[in-house]
């Protein structure tokens, strides 16, 4: 053997490298953040470092493992929380407003075997989850109005999206952790201006309605006040006619010579005879 190595150093070195490659590839090192599906001739045979709920990263399961060289292949799958972005798309709300929506979902692969059977790889999994996410977001947002997306009700909407998406994603061995909307806008251009005009018109109509209701209530209150005042005047006139004449005369003097804070009397002069009936309260009734 030593003589063969001495005579054929290149062949011996190449053989040694091949041997080292086979040995190293037969004992893969499983990272703490990864799980793996061992596939033998295209058929999954076992799982390495499988994810378990509540089991922290770093627990036993990672480290050196083994596989049959050339016969078995290791498919690596992440154990950490991953995310997938939805393609920006238009959504029609219940109040017939088109919205430009950007959303994303966070998920974890909890069943690597099912994920491998359905999607084969993480990249393929994302490509399959992306249209599903878009479809569920579009369906749920289509059930609410645009104003609801600006209120705390939005949290409940996204919870509904998460529940619906989680049901479908479970078929791929995936658990949906959260779904969020990054941005919701009205489309640029004419649709945006049309939406603004509709919102302005709606608010103007609402303001007119409020003013009309206020005017109606004010008229009712004023009419009730006038009726109560007339009733009071009538009652006072029936009890003491002279006092009623005196009170009405004082009101007339005030309106004529003083005015009120809203409409003061102009600075003018009035010439009347002392014997004028209008001034009888100044001269005394006995005179």
ABEGO torsion letter per residue (X at the ends): XAAAAAABAAAAAAAAAAAAAAAAAABBBBBAABBBBBBBGGBBABBBGBBBBGBBBGBBGBEBBBBBBGABBBBBBBABBBBBBBBBBBBBBAAGBBBBBBBBBBBBBABAAAAAAAAGBAAAAAAAAAAAAAAAAAAAAAABBAAAAABAAAAAAAAAAAAAAAAAAAAAGBBBABBBBABBBBBBEAAAAAAAAAAAAAAAAAAAAAAAAAAAAAAAAAAAAAAAAAAAAAAAAAABAAAAAAAAAAAAAAAAAAEBAABBBBBBBBBBBAABAAAAAAAEAAX
